[in-house]
Amino acid sequence: MLSLSTPITLTTNTLLLHSQSQQTKTQTVVFSRRTRTSTITACSSSENPQQKQQQQNKTKNNESISDEEMGINPVGFLVKRGITHKVFAQFLRERYKALKDLKDEIFTRHINLKDMSTGYELLGMHRHPEHRADYMEWAPGARYCALIGDFNGWSPTENCAREGRFGHDDYGYWFIILQDKLREGEKPDELYFQRYNYLDDYDKGDSGVTIEELFKKSNDEYWQPGEDRYLNNRFEGPAKLYEEIFGPNGPQTLEDLPELADAETRYKEWAAEHGPSRYAVIDDGKKFDIFNLVVDPEWRERIRKLKPPLAYWNESRKGRKAWLKKYTPVIPHGSKYRVYFNTPNGPLERVPAWATYVQPEADGMQAYAIHWDPPPEHAYKRKNTSPKVPNSLRIYEAHVGISGSEPKISSFNDFTDKVLPHIKEAGYNAIQLIGVIEHKDYFTVGYRVTNFYAVSSRYGTPDDFKRLVDEAHGLGLLVFLEIVHSYAAADEMVGLSMFDGSNDCYFHSGKRGQHKFWGTRMFKYGDPDVLHFLLSNLNWWVEEYQVDGFRFHSVSSMLYSHNGFATFTGDLEEYCNQYVDKEALLYLILANEILHFFYPNIITIAEDATFYPGLCEPVSQGGLGFDYYVNLSVSEMWTTFLESVPDNEWSMTKIVNTLVSNREYADKMLTYAENYNQSISRRRSFAEILFGELDENSHHYKESFLRGSSLHKMIRLITLTIGGRAYLNFMGNEFGHPKGVEFPASSNNFSYSLANRQWDLLEKGVNRDLFSFDKDMMKLDKNEKVLSRGFPNVHHVNDTSMVISYIRGPFLFIFNFHPTDSYDSYSIGVEEAGEYQIILNTDEIKYGGQGSINEDQYLQRTVSRRVDGLRTCLEVPLPSRTAQVYKLKRILRI
């Protein structure tokens, strides 16, 4: 069995890269790690220095290192968990072999995984320093490729590349060069190295000195008089040497050439006449030595003092000021363009797959790529770095478009100026944005993605989103994106479907390429070019926009051919049968492996309703490598209780079992009471369920109002504090937003009335009180580090009294969910004898409660009586529908 203290550094060795040149013995090279704000140094006290030195020696000698030596065990997490399941273990081994085969296939075309996962550096549209723009696209089914746009009058012949010619390779990649246009009266440069740097050195213009004058200046500075004559008369030296050997009338043909003595004999004859040469090659007689050349020390010293005339070389390279004077850009900033293909089925126009800014037309049936290339002096420049990753995550989930108060689509700038300060004040340390990537139709919330490299133009420009992320970092907030790689929009005119005229370019053909229920397309994860696209997409958002992590949406949709719509009993065979997509699993493994290697501080979160085994285990131990998984069952449980179960029939056992879920992975669990799903698609938020139907004139209004306020706070408090190290809240739910979200669609006559947030409620009544409690709840974790204190000890669950209690570090949490019964002196066991003080009480008046517990009851002393299997207990007041958090203030020794 492998030791559980296997060093992390060994895990990264799984990314050993193959050289492109395939030799008899495969050579492995480790690529360098990219870092942004900090680096990770991994060590282990259990590591044997002698073994480590042996491994280093093996690497130096190019000896192969076994998987075991590298800390890799394809079934490692099964061993660690003590799980014995032969079929699943065999599946993991076969999956690991398939991963190695896939990497071998990747390395036949790419130098390393870095090269493979940074395709955005070549594909798409890029400005080149040599006064031109380069465009590259993957479309294996096309026969002809051209760029069309308002820059060339939408001509399909002006800027093109044809099959079988330069600009198209065997893998289906098309390459088009677009030369910048010379201004009237200007002449092209004669020499290839005269570059115009479009990006930097704006003030560097053309000095007016010709290239001939620059050459003369550089030669005059570098060469002494007469030294450069050999450059102009290259055969002068050989001719003199020839004349020295054969005389002025030497042989003119090879046939006339006599036999020459060897070099040593000729040198000795020459030395006898002229004396020893200072420049002779000296051979000391050792076979393995290299001849040593004796050089004139005066000449060597003079040459060493000379400096190459780099100043003149640099003068031949001009900045953007000179470029603007001489050229106009072939495709100006803000130009609209598409890619034009000729295919076996006829001509097609498509939005480039790697486009970074896309603008749909008003009817949504067509879209244009926008060439986003602002002048460097106007481009957004970052001011902040990513904050340090905290031990616990308090995530604020948001949708930019509905974040404003007005019935319209809000912008990135609106969100930056108005919502980010609220998130900071509320006490969250991360934001998770949904619907940011360009997608088909606003009402789809962002899940039918059409352009994977583009921020949605509905909200603003790429620079606007860079500002949002940068300002969030300045406030100490991490920024996560919800990434949708589990499927894509099926629309052909605006997305990737039928991109090059074929049905299987990016997606599977036939039934496998269609989602069974959502009408979306399913990616062909086993294709290296599709992997190239998807893996590069992840790195793109980190490199270009500096996002700090991803939540992978609907992982179960991609893992199974039934898209996760099946009954799961928990048998491990359900995770390795014929319905499991091994290619999708390999993609997720590669994604996590690459992201965590390049960016050690990255956070990846899996949204998987089936909780695939090994979801959050290290890749080297047979896992998928995620940092967190979402406990999707929690919010469904709360919704069911609120809508369908009478208050007095709530099961405390079910609440605890659902919230705790899998104890072994509790520290990897992200929980939420409600997220966007409870607020969209005509579903109701908890506040709408609890307060939406209340009648102020009703006889039971006050009682119902108090019930809603109490449950709203209690549900959030227990969800936050009993689970893992990550908690999430959807925008507005922290203050009990009274309405859900309904995006404009044909069903509501495209109304924006519910596609916003009522921020003005923050200053009013119950919403103000609920927000005040939520802030203090976030402050509880921020100040006391509750979530990072390890898994709680749930020691009291009583379905009759409807009381739940658990201990987490020095904190005691007590919940009384009973709708009517209050307890004056309820006994709860504690581990330490001493004094406990209430630090958070849901029933306080400032939180909209009744203030049932007096101030003199906030400090409680333990009683020496065995309760809940613990040696001491507290006798505490528990009003109905309230919760208290006690902190151990003083320990008493008995």
HELIX and SHEET records of a PDB file:
HELIX    1   1 ILE A    8  THR A   11  1                                   4    
HELIX    2   2 THR A   12  LEU A   15  5                                   4    
HELIX    3   3 PRO A   49  LYS A   60  1                                  12    
HELIX    4   4 GLY A   76  ARG A   81  1                                   6    
HELIX    5   5 LYS A   86  PHE A  107  1                                  22    
HELIX    6   6 LEU A  113  MET A  116  1                                   4    
HELIX    7   7 GLY A  119  GLU A  121  5                                   3    
HELIX    8   8 ILE A  211  TYR A  222  1                                  12    
HELIX    9   9 ARG A  229  ASN A  232  1                                   4    
HELIX   10  10 GLU A  236  PHE A  246  1                                  11    
HELIX   11  11 ALA A  263  HIS A  274  1                                  12    
HELIX   12  12 PRO A  297  LYS A  305  1                                   9    
HELIX   13  13 LEU A  310  GLU A  315  1                                   6    
HELIX   14  14 ARG A  320  LYS A  326  1                                   7    
HELIX   15  15 VAL A  400  ILE A  402  5                                   3    
HELIX   16  16 PHE A  412  ASP A  414  1                                   3    
HELIX   17  17 PHE A  415  VAL A  419  3                                   5    
HELIX   18  18 LEU A  420  ALA A  426  1                                   7    
HELIX   19  19 TYR A  442  THR A  444  5                                   3    
HELIX   20  20 PRO A  462  GLY A  474  1                                  13    
HELIX   21  21 GLY A  510  GLY A  513  5                                   4    
HELIX   22  22 PRO A  528  TYR A  545  1                                  18    
HELIX   23  23 VAL A  555  LEU A  559  1                                   5    
HELIX   24  24 LEU A  572  TYR A  575  5                                   4    
HELIX   25  25 LYS A  582  PHE A  598  1                                  17    
HELIX   26  26 VAL A  619  GLN A  621  5                                   3    
HELIX   27  27 SER A  633  SER A  644  1                                  12    
HELIX   28  28 ASP A  647  GLU A  649  5                                   3    
HELIX   29  29 MET A  652  VAL A  660  1                                   9    
HELIX   30  30 ARG A  663  LYS A  668  5                                   6    
HELIX   31  31 TYR A  676  GLN A  678  5                                   3    
HELIX   32  32 PHE A  686  PHE A  691  1                                   6    
HELIX   33  33 TYR A  701  ILE A  722  1                                  22    
HELIX   34  34 ASN A  733  PHE A  735  5                                   3    
HELIX   35  35 SER A  746  ASN A  748  5                                   3    
HELIX   36  36 TRP A  759  GLU A  763  5                                   5    
HELIX   37  37 GLY A  765  GLU A  784  1                                  20    
HELIX   38  38 ILE A  845  TYR A  847  5                                   3    
HELIX   39  39 GLU A  855  GLN A  857  5                                   3    
SHEET    1   A 2 LEU A  17  HIS A  18  0                                        
SHEET    2   A 2 THR A  28  VAL A  29 -1                                        
SHEET    1   B 3 GLY A 124  HIS A 128  0                                        
SHEET    2   B 3 ARG A 132  TRP A 138 -1                                        
SHEET    3   B 3 TYR A 173  GLN A 179 -1                                        
SHEET    1   C 4 CYS A 160  ARG A 162  0                                        
SHEET    2   C 4 TYR A 144  GLY A 149 -1                                        
SHEET    3   C 4 LYS A 336  THR A 343 -1                                        
SHEET    4   C 4 GLY A 346  ARG A 350 -1                                        
SHEET    1   D 7 CYS A 160  ARG A 162  0                                        
SHEET    2   D 7 TYR A 144  GLY A 149 -1                                        
SHEET    3   D 7 LYS A 336  THR A 343 -1                                        
SHEET    4   D 7 ALA A 367  ILE A 370 -1                                        
SHEET    5   D 7 TYR A 357  PRO A 360 -1                                        
SHEET    6   D 7 VAL A 449  SER A 456  1                                        
SHEET    7   D 7 ILE A 437  HIS A 439 -1                                        
SHEET    1   E 2 LYS A 181  LEU A 182  0                                        
SHEET    2   E 2 TYR A 327  THR A 328 -1                                        
SHEET    1   F 2 VAL A 281  ILE A 282  0                                        
SHEET    2   F 2 ASN A 292  LEU A 293 -1                                        
SHEET    1   G 9 LEU A 393  HIS A 399  0                                        
SHEET    2   G 9 ALA A 430  ILE A 434  1                                        
SHEET    3   G 9 LEU A 478  ILE A 483  1                                        
SHEET    4   G 9 GLY A 549  PHE A 552  1                                        
SHEET    5   G 9 ILE A 603  ALA A 606  1                                        
SHEET    6   G 9 TYR A 628  VAL A 630  1                                        
SHEET    7   G 9 MET A 669  TYR A 672  1                                        
SHEET    8   G 9 ALA A 726  PHE A 730  1                                        
SHEET    9   G 9 LEU A 393  HIS A 399  1                                        
SHEET    1   H 6 ASN A 793  ASN A 798  0                                        
SHEET    2   H 6 VAL A 803  ARG A 808 -1                                        
SHEET    3   H 6 PHE A 811  ASN A 816 -1                                        
SHEET    4   H 6 THR A 882  ILE A 891 -1                                        
SHEET    5   H 6 GLY A 834  ASN A 841 -1                                        
SHEET    6   H 6 LEU A 859  ARG A 861 -1                                        
SHEET    1   I 2 TYR A 823  VAL A 830  0                                        
SHEET    2   I 2 THR A 872  LEU A 878 -1                                        
END                                                                             
